[in-house]
Amino acid sequence: MIKIGIIVGSTRPGRNGDTVAEWVRDLAVKRGDAEFEVVDLRDFDLPHLDEAFPAAYGQYEHPHTRAWSERIASFDGFVFVTPEYNSSTSGVLKNAIDFLYAEWADKAAGFVSYGVDGGARAAEHLRQVLGRVKVADVPAQVTLSLHTDFEAFTDFKPAAHREETVTTMLDQIVSWATALRPLRTAEVAA
Ligand SMILES: Cc1cc2nc3c(=O)[nH]c(=O)nc-3n(C[C@H](O)[C@H](O)[C@H](O)COP(=O)(O)O)c2cc1C
């Protein structure tokens, strides 16, 4: 069965990201067409990129890189739950993406962004970055507003219509992750 990782893109104390990721996971697991797991960057404690070789070489020196590689390699697609920091995604998520290469390739991804203005700029930057590591990014996107989907900027109360967009996004991720499977299989076999 297709396996999708829901990546929490914030490690900040008091973050909103974990609550948003759990909301996506709780909606996703009601489907029966894929498995969904939350991936928390806090669990990997990655330093600023400290590998001597670019990730495309696949020669990882450090145990933290190998643990991160193993986790990401286990998925067929991703939901990136990203905050908007200064009109982009978080540094910690960009750094985590930079650590790997082949583990992202030929997989599908969608975005759940959040911020004062819905975090759309963060998701747009992520689309550009992920294109470089051969991720197929789906068009459906969930943009949560700190003004209307949260109370007091912290108490997550998503508008009812958001669930429909999550469903559309997950439909697209699962179908593209499935369609890209022959490419992933060919790369493993090569
Ligand atoms: C360093 C920093 C920069 C931010 N910049 C933006 C921004 O440019 N646009 C925006 O809409 N919100 C911005 N925000 C608000 C965050 O999107 C909001 O605090 C969000 O909850 C952060 O995600 P987190 O709580 O999961 O860490 C910023 C917050 C921080 C901490």
The ligand as a MOL file (V3000), in Angstrom:
LIG
                    3D

  0  0  0     0  0            999 V3000
M  V30 BEGIN CTAB
M  V30 COUNTS 31 33 0 0 0
M  V30 BEGIN ATOM
M  V30 1 C 10.5440 34.0810 12.4900 0
M  V30 2 C 9.0960 34.1920 12.0800 0
M  V30 3 C 8.7720 34.8120 10.8940 0
M  V30 4 C 7.4470 34.8750 10.4910 0
M  V30 5 N 7.1610 35.4270 9.2650 0
M  V30 6 C 5.9120 35.3320 8.7710 0
M  V30 7 C 5.6450 35.7610 7.4470 0
M  V30 8 O 6.5000 36.2270 6.7250 0
M  V30 9 N 4.3680 35.6440 6.9940 0
M  V30 10 C 3.3750 35.1000 7.7590 0
M  V30 11 O 2.2460 34.9960 7.2680 0
M  V30 12 N 3.5980 34.7030 9.0380 0
M  V30 13 C 4.8420 34.8010 9.5490 0
M  V30 14 N 5.1090 34.3710 10.8220 0
M  V30 15 C 4.0120 33.8170 11.6190 0
M  V30 16 C 4.0630 32.2950 11.5730 0
M  V30 17 O 3.6270 31.7950 10.3500 0
M  V30 18 C 3.2190 31.7220 12.7060 0
M  V30 19 O 3.7570 32.1690 13.9290 0
M  V30 20 C 3.1880 30.2020 12.6910 0
M  V30 21 O 2.3920 29.7310 13.7620 0
M  V30 22 C 4.5950 29.6320 12.8070 0
M  V30 23 O 4.5830 28.2420 12.7470 0
M  V30 24 P 4.9140 27.3390 14.0450 0
M  V30 25 O 4.0380 27.8900 15.1740 0
M  V30 26 O 4.5260 25.9520 13.6850 0
M  V30 27 O 6.3710 27.5060 14.3040 0
M  V30 28 C 6.4160 34.3290 11.2850 0
M  V30 29 C 6.7640 33.7380 12.5230 0
M  V30 30 C 8.0760 33.6360 12.8940 0
M  V30 31 C 8.4140 32.9140 14.1740 0
M  V30 END ATOM
M  V30 BEGIN BOND
M  V30 1 1 1 2
M  V30 2 1 2 3
M  V30 3 2 2 30
M  V30 4 2 3 4
M  V30 5 1 4 5
M  V30 6 1 4 28
M  V30 7 2 5 6
M  V30 8 1 6 7
M  V30 9 1 6 13
M  V30 10 2 7 8
M  V30 11 1 7 9
M  V30 12 1 9 10
M  V30 13 2 10 11
M  V30 14 1 10 12
M  V30 15 2 12 13
M  V30 16 1 13 14
M  V30 17 1 14 15
M  V30 18 1 14 28
M  V30 19 1 15 16
M  V30 20 1 16 17
M  V30 21 1 16 18
M  V30 22 1 18 19
M  V30 23 1 18 20
M  V30 24 1 20 21
M  V30 25 1 20 22
M  V30 26 1 22 23
M  V30 27 1 23 24
M  V30 28 2 24 25
M  V30 29 1 24 26
M  V30 30 1 24 27
M  V30 31 2 28 29
M  V30 32 1 29 30
M  V30 33 1 30 31
M  V30 END BOND
M  V30 END CTAB
M  END
